[in-house]
Amino acid sequence: MTSARASSATSPRSPLDFPSALRESGVVALVTFGLAFALVGFRAEDVPGGLDIRFRFDEVMAVTAVGFIGRFAWILLRQGRAFPVAVTALPFGAAMVAALLGPLYAPAAKLERFVVFGDLVVNWLLAIFALGFGGRAAWLIWHEASSITPEAREERMDRIGAAIQQASRYVGPLLLGLALALPFMPFADRRLLDIAILVLTYVMLGWGLNIVVGLAGLLDLGYVAFYAVGAYSYALLALHFDLGFWTCLPFAGIMAAFAGILLGFPVLRLRGDYLAIVTLGFGEMVRIILLNWYKFTKGPDGLSGIPRPTFFGLPMTANPPEGTQSFHQFFGLEYSSVDRIIFLYFLILALAMITNLFTLRIRKLPVGRAWEALREDEIACRSLGINPRNTKLTAFAIGAMFGGFGGAFFATRQGFISPESFTFIESAIILSIVVLGGMGSQIGVVFAAILLIGLPEFFRELQQYRMLAFGAAMVTIMVWRPRGLLAHREPTIRLEDARLKSASADSGGQPP
């Protein structure tokens, strides 16, 4: 059976249906053309006297052709025809690399004129994708890996995810140690620290939303509302009552938790798509209220001059208020503007770790087990005596509380907030982090935040291509791993272990 399956997988079962393959590739090319035309078809450039619109239809057509060829190559790999992909993608990728490295090692040859796009980063990405397709095809030919069924591949990925989850108890402290040492590394400049702060902020938000989506199974598309409530609660309290960051932080979490309870009551009987629509509407309602309530929130003008956090009352500034000492004066240090960024980095790291430890602890308590039971089967929860109403409210309130903490940090870090900072795209990004990392997986959220937030920040040079690259990466990972990168998670309680222990106790300590 195995050999027959392998031979049938390595050799095509039926002739290639060219019309169907061309039609599918054409649809992908059409969608790519529409996206590329809207995103990169036009570019505004500064010229003497104003702005000029430059049309870039040649690049649009090149992107469309790449989409068509890439989809056709994917179809060939899917049907076990790896040889034509290998003999075309590998030489093309190698030629692209040679053309890109030509100006460095052979400037007289002028190989850069053979590149496809005018942007260096885009050309390198195209070369990497070509080499990736060619390498995959060569690997299929050499190892005959096409005999692996999708079920076997998914099982193998589950085993990898389980191994990573088991290793996380040892890798976690190592990653924490690296995070603590990051600001003091020789390569740690202000840009790297800013990116690290942004990634940790989304890690914290992802862990907070993971309580609602990953543990309780409630699809929340309005999580940015709690983020906004926490940010505005801190900003208004700090500006109007002259309160410090550490005093306002608990109030920001409490206000966000109340907002979570207000959202939880109307959606107690909703599930699935209906729940997602209501939470989406709640997020938009909060944003519109912040936009229109000008006397209270300053509307589109936003709130500025938000106080910065202090180190136990010691401000991290060069010129502290009269009668107080700054952090540098108290410890006799030379002032450096980077110290404030390092302080913010350690602050968000501490908040994120508190969120993680709280989540790991509460998921083992009865309320955490009730969340997981609610996620699996709400009717069974009712039959077991679990109150779905209280369970949902606790999930919404606790998840919203951590969103409020994240919003308070965002406000004190930026020093300025406005409703434009809390749009639906923020909720979509946070939800993408949870789903991509694997719902219910804490370490998966970290990896997903690095992929979705950290890497795009390093590739700012992509300009208009950033969203195309972001979407392509999301589609690729979702096709390759639909349940998320690390969807596997060990159950909180194993009934088999409990039965074995009770049986061992009944037999006098001897295992049955």
N, C-alpha and C positions, 0 to 999 in steps of 0.2 A: 504493500500500500504506500509506504513512504517513498520508495524508489519510483513508483509509478507517478506519484504526485510530483516528485521533483522533476522527472523527465517531462511531464506535461506542463510544469511551470516554466522550465527553462526554454522550451520550444513553444511558439505561439500555437494556441488551440485552434484558431481560425484566421483566415486572411484579414489583413487590416482593412477596416471599413473607412476608406479615404473620405468619402462624402461626409460621414458622421464626424470624423476627426477634423476635417476642414471647417465644418459648421461650428463645432464646439470651439475651435481655435479662433474662428472669426467673431464669435460672440464675445470672447475674452478680449480680442483686439478692439472691438467696438466699444466695450466698456472702458478699456484703457485709453482709447482715443478721447472719449468724453471727459474722463478725469484729467488727462494730460492737457487737453485744450483749455479746461477751466483753470488749472493750477499753474501750468508753465507755458501756456500759449502766448501770454503777454507779459511784458515786463516794463515797469516804469523806470526811466533813467533820468538823472539830472543832466540838463543841458543848459547852456546860457540862455537865460530868459524864462526858465520854468522847467516843466517836465515833458518828456517825450515817451510815447508808447512804442516799444519795439516788439515786432511780431517774431515769434520763434516757431514757425510751423515746421521747420526742418527737424527741430528737436522733438516736436510732437509726433511727427511721423516716425522718427527713430524709436521713440518710446512705444508707439503702437506696434511697430515691427518686432521689437523685443518681446512684447506681450504675446503676440501671435506665435513667434518661434518658441518661446518658453513653454506655452501651453501645449503646443504640438509635441515638444520634447517630453513633457510630462505624460502625455497620452502614450507615447512610445514606451516609456519606462513602465507605465502602468500595465501595458499589454505584454511585457517581457521582451521587447525589442530594444535591448540596450546597446547593441553594436553601432547602429547609425548615430545614436546620441554621443557615444564615446568618440567616434572618429571625427565628429564635427565640433563638439563643445570643447574638447581638450585642446585641439590646435587653435581654435578661436581664442580661448582663454589665455593660452601661452602667448599668442600674438599680441593680445591686448597688454599683457604684462610687459612684453618686450618693448612695445610702443611707449608705454608709460615710463619705463626705466631708461629709454633711449636718451632723453636729454641729460641724464646723469652720467651715463657711461659711454655713449656714442653721440655726442651733440652734432657731429658733422653729418650723420645719416639723416637727421630731421625726421625721426620716426613718429614724433608727436602728431604729424599731420594725418596719420591713419587712425587716430582715435575717433570714437563715435560721437561723443558729446564734448561740449566745451568746458564742462566742470570736471575738475580733477577727481573729486570724491565720487561723483557719479560714475566716471569711467572705471575707477577702482572697484566699485560695487558691481558693475557689470562684469568685470573680469573675474571677480570672486564667484558670482553666480554661475558664470560659464564653467569655471573650474569645478564648482560644486556639482553641477549637473554631470559634467564629464567624469568626475571622480566617482559619483554614485553609479553611473553606468558601468565604469570599469570594475567597480567593486561587485556589482551584480554579475558581470561576466566571469570574474575570477572565482568568486565564492559560491556562485549559483544560489544567491540568497533569495531569489524569487520564489523558492519553494516554501518560504515561511508564509503562512497564512496570516491575514489580519488579526485573527484571534490570538495566534501564537505571538505575533509582534506586540499586541496589547498586553498579553500576559508577561512577556519579557520586560516591557516598560514598567509594569506594576512591580515586578521583582526589583528593578532598578530603583523605583521610587521607594519601595519598602527598605531597601538597603540604605538609601540616603536618609530616610527617616530614622532608622536605627543609629546611623552614624552621626545624626544631628546632635545627639546628646554629648558627643565628643567634639564635633566640629563647631557647635555653637559657642562654647567658651573660647575656642581658637579665633573664630570670627569676631567675638566681642573683644578679645585682646588686640586683634588687628585694628578694630575700630577705635579703641582707646589710644593706640599708638599712631594712628593716621595723621593727626595734626602735627606731630613732631618728626615725621619723615622728611628727608631732604627734598623730595619732589612735591611736597604738599604746599601748593601756593593758594592764593585766595580763591581762584577759579575752582580748583578742585574741592576746597572746603565748601564753597557755595553749592556745588553740585551734590556733595555728600549731605549737606543740610536738607536740600530739596528731596533727595532720595529717602532720607530718614523720615521726613515729614509724611511722604506718601506711604512708607512702610507702616508708620503708626496709624494712619487713616485706613490702610488696608487691613491691619489687625483689628481695628474697631469695627469695620464693616464685615469682617469675617465672622464676628459673633452673630450678626443678623443673617447673612447669606450662607456662610459656610456651616455654622453650627445649627441655627434654627431653621434654615432652609427658606427664609422669607426674602423674596427678590425685591431689593430696595434700589430704586433709581433716583431717589431724592436725598441721598446721603449728604450732598453738598449743603443742604439746608441746615443741618446741625453744625457743619463746618462754619457756615455764615453766622449762625446764632452765637456760637462761641466767640468768634472774632469780634462781632459787634458788641457782645456783652462785655468783653474785656475792654474794648476801646472806649465805650461810653462810661463805664465805671471809672476807668483810669483818668479820663479827661474831665469828667464833671465832679467826681468826688475825690480826686487826687489820691487814689489808692495805688499801691504797688502791684507788681506782677504777681507775686506770690499770694497776695490777698485776693486778687481778682481771679486767679486761675481756678480755684474751687467753684466760685460763683459762675464762671463761664461753663464749667462742666455741668453744674446743676441746672442752669437755664437750658442747655442743650438737651439734658435728660428730660426736662419737662416738655420740651418740644417733641421729643420722641414719644412720650406718653400721649400727647395730643394727637400725634399722627397714628399711634397704635389703636386708639379707640375706634375711629371710623373704619379701620381696615381689618377688624377682628374676624370677620366672616369671609374675607376675600383671599384668594389664592392665585398663584401663577401669574398670568398676564394681567389680570384685573388688579392684583396687588401692585404690580409694576407700574401700571397706568396711574393709580392713585398716588403712589409715592412720587412719581414724576411730576404730577400736578402739584403736590405739596412743595416740592423743591422750587418750582416756578412761582408759586404763590409767595413764598418767603422772599425770593429775589425781587418780585414786583413790589412787595410791601416796602422793602428796603429802598427801592428806587423811587417810590412815590411819596413816602413819608418824609418829606424834606425837613420839616422842623425838628424831627427827632434824629434822623440818620444823615442829613445833608444830601440825600438823594444821589444823583450822579456825580456830585462834587466830591463825595467821599469824606472820610474822616482822616485828618492829617495830624502830625505832632503826637502820635501815640507814644507813651513813655516806653523806654527800653527796660529790660529786666536788670536787676542788680544782683551782685554777689553778696547776699546777706546784708543788704543795705549799702554796699560799696558800689557806686556807679562805675561802669567801664568806660569812662570818658576822660579826655585830657583836662577839661575844665569843669570840675564838679561844682555843684551849687555852693554858695558861700556858707561856711560853717561845717562843711562835710569834707571827708577825705575820699579820694577815688581809690579804686583797687590798686593801682600802681603806686600811689603815694603811701598807702597803708603797708604794703609789702616792700617798699623801697625799690621798685622796678622801673625800668625805662619804658615810657609809654610807646605803644605800637598799636596801630589801627587794626592789625590782624588779630590782636588778643580778643577783641569783641567778637569777631567771627568764630574764634576757637571756643569762646564761652557759649555762644549760641549753639555751636555744634555739640558740645557736651550736654547742653540743656535738652536739646531734642533727642539726643541719644538716651538720656536718663528717662525722659517721658516715654520713648518708644519701648525701653526695657521694662518699665513699670506696666505698660499695656500688655506686653508679652507675658510677663510673669502672672499678672492678674488673669489673663485669658487661660493660660495653662492650668492655673489653680482652679478657676471656677468651672472649667469643663469637667473636672472630676467630682464636683459637688452635685447634689441632687438636682439643682436648677440646670446645670450644664448637661446632665444626662436627660433631663426633660426636654431641653432644646434639641438634642440629637434624636430623641424619640419623636418629637413633633416634626422634625424634618423627614423622618422615614414614613410615618403614618399617623395622621392626626386622629383618625377614627379609633385606632388602637390606643392612642393616648387617652382618649375619653374613657374607653373601656377599662383602662388601668387606674382611673381616678385622677389623672393629671388634668389640671385646669388649663385648657389652651389659651384662654384669655389672659390669665396672669403670666403664663409662659411667654406669650408674644410680647406683652407689655414690658416684661423684664429684659427681653432681648433688645427691643427697640430702645429702651431707656439706657441700658448699659452701653450699647453700641453708639448711641447718640452722645453719651457723656464723653467718650474718648474722641469723638469727632469735635466736640466743643473744646476739649483740651488742645487738639491740633489747631483749631481755629484761633484760639488765644495765642498760641505760639506764632502762627502766621502773622497775626496783627502786630505783635511786638517785634517781630523780625523785620517786617516791611516798614513799619512806622506809618503806613497809609493803607487804607482799605476802601473799597468801593464795590457796589453790586456787580460790576463787570468781572470781579475776581471769583464769583461764585455762580458760574453758569452751568448748564447741564453737562458740558463736556468734562467738567471736573468729576461729576458723579460717574460718567461713563469711564473715565480713566481709572478711578479707584475701583470700580466694579471689574474692569478688565484685569487689573492687578490680582484681584481675588480669584477670578475665574481662571486666568492664565496660570497662576501659581498652583492651583488645585484647591477647591473649596474645602475649608477645614484644615488646611496645611499651613502652619506658621512659617516654616522655613521656605515654603513655596512662595509666599507673599514677598519675602526678601529678594529671592531670585527674580521674580516677576517685576518688582519695583526697579531693580537694577537694569533689567532689559528694557522696560517701557519708559523709564524716566531718566536713568543715568546715561544710557548709550545715546539717545537722541540729543541730549545736551552736549555730548562730545562731538556730535556731527552737525553743529549749527551751520556749517558751510554748505549743507545740502539745500538750504533756502527753500525754494518751492517744492523740492523733491522730498522734504522731510515727511510730509503726510503720506505721500505715496510709499516711501520706505516703511513708515510705521504700519500702514495698512497691509502691505505685502508681508511684513514680518508676522503680524497677527494672523493673517489667513494661513500662512505656512505652518505656524505652530498649531493652530486649531485643526488643520487637516492632519498633521502628523500626530498630535496628541490632543484629541478633542476634550478629554476630561481634565486637562491641565498638566503642567509639567510634573508636579508631585502630588497627584490626586490620592495616592494611597496613604492611609493613616491607620495606625493600629487602634482597635477599639479601646474605649476607656475601661471596660470590664469584660473579661472573658468568662462566660458561663461555664465552659469546659473546665477551666482551672478551679472554679468554685466547687463544681461537682467532684472533681478529683480530690480536693482537699477534704470535703465532707466524707467521701468514701474512705479516704486514708484514715481519718479520725475514727470512723466506725470500725475499721478493721484493726485498730490498735496501733496505728502508725505505719502499717505496711501498705504499700500501694496496691490497688486491686489488680 
